C-alpha cells in the first residue's frame, strides 16, 4: 500500500467486523475505506410455492424487507415460484420469513423452503 494511503477506521466497534475495500473509481484519490458489517448478519435463500405470482408478492416483499432493514432480492421464476435472497439480523430475517409464509392479501402460500447461505453483502433490496 502506498505511504500516502491512510485507512479510515471511524465507527468500528466491538459489534462489527471491518474489512477494507479500495475505491478504484475515486478519480484523483488514493483512499481506503473500511466497510463495516454486523457480526450477526445471516443470509437465507428462499423458495416460495403456491399462488405467489401475479398477486404483488415481490413488491410487497420488497416493502416488508425495507421496513425490517433486510437486504437482498426477490424474483419470479418460470416454474411459478418466487425465489429470494435475504440478509440481515437474525430477528429481521426471521420476521420477513414469517411474512413470506403468509404473503400479501391475494397470495396463497403452500410451502416455503429456506436454506442458510453465505451473505453476498447486498446494499438494498431489489425486485428482479
N, C-alpha and C positions, 0 to 999 in steps of 0.2 A: 504494500500500500504506500503511495507517495506520502512524504512527510507533511505535505500541506493538507492532507485529508484527516479530518477530526471526526470520530464517531460521535453522534448525538445520542445521549442516553437519558434525556429528560422523561419523567413519567414512568420509569421502570421501577416496580416494587416487588415484594415477595409473592404477589398474586399473579404475576405474568411471567412468561418465558419470552426472552428477547432474542431476536435474530437480526443480523444486519443485512441490508439489501442495498446494493449500489443503484443509483438512479442514472442510467446512461442517457436518458432523454433530457436531462437538465443541461441546456446549452450554456457553455462557458463556466460551468460549475463542476468541481470535483467534490462531491459530498457523499457521505454515508449516512443513511437514516436507519434508526432502529425501529423495526416493526414489532409491536408488542402483541402477543397472542395469549389470551387467558389460558391458564393451565387446564381448566376444567372444560375446555371445548370438546364436544363429541360430534360425531358425524354419523348419519344414518342414510342408507339407500332404501327407498320405499316404493312398493308397487301396490297400487290400489285397484281392486277389481270390483266390478258392478256397473251400474249405470252412472258413470262418472265423467262422460264426455257429453258436451252439449248442455251442461247444467251449471256452467260458470264455476266449475271446480277449481281450475287453475287460477283464475283471477281472484277468487275468494281465498284460495290457499296463499297467494302472494300477500294479500291484505292481512290475513291472520299471522303469517310469518313476520311481516314487518312490525306488526303490533307487539310480537313477542321478541323482537330483535334476533330472529333466526335468519341466516343467510343460506344461499344455495340456489336451487332452481326446481321448476316443475314443468312437465311436458306430457302431451298426449302421445300415445303410441298407436301404431296401426292395428294392434290386436284389441283395441278398445279400453286398455288400461291407462292409468295415469302413473308416471314414474316421477320420483322426486329425489333430490339430494338435499339433506338438511344439516346445518351446522350451527351450533350454539351451546349454551349451557345445558346441562342435563335436564334441568327443570323446564327450560323453554322448549327444548326439542320434544320432551315427553308431552308437554301441553299441546304442542302442534300435532303430534301423533294422535292424541286423544281427539282433537278436532277432525283430523283426517279420517278417523274411524267412523265418523258421522257424516262429514262433508257439508256442503251448502244445502239449502232447503229442498231442492228438487233432485238431489243425488240419492242413489240407493247403493250404499257401500256394502258389498257382500264379504269381502276379505281384504286384509291389509298385510302385506309381507314386509318385514322390517329386517334389515341386515346392517350390522355395525361395519363401518368402513373408515378409512383414514380421512381426516379433514383435507380439503382442497384449497382452503383459505379464500373462499369467495368473499366479496366485499358487499354484496347486495343480494336480493332475492329476485330472480328473473323468471318470467314465463317464457318458455321456449316453444 
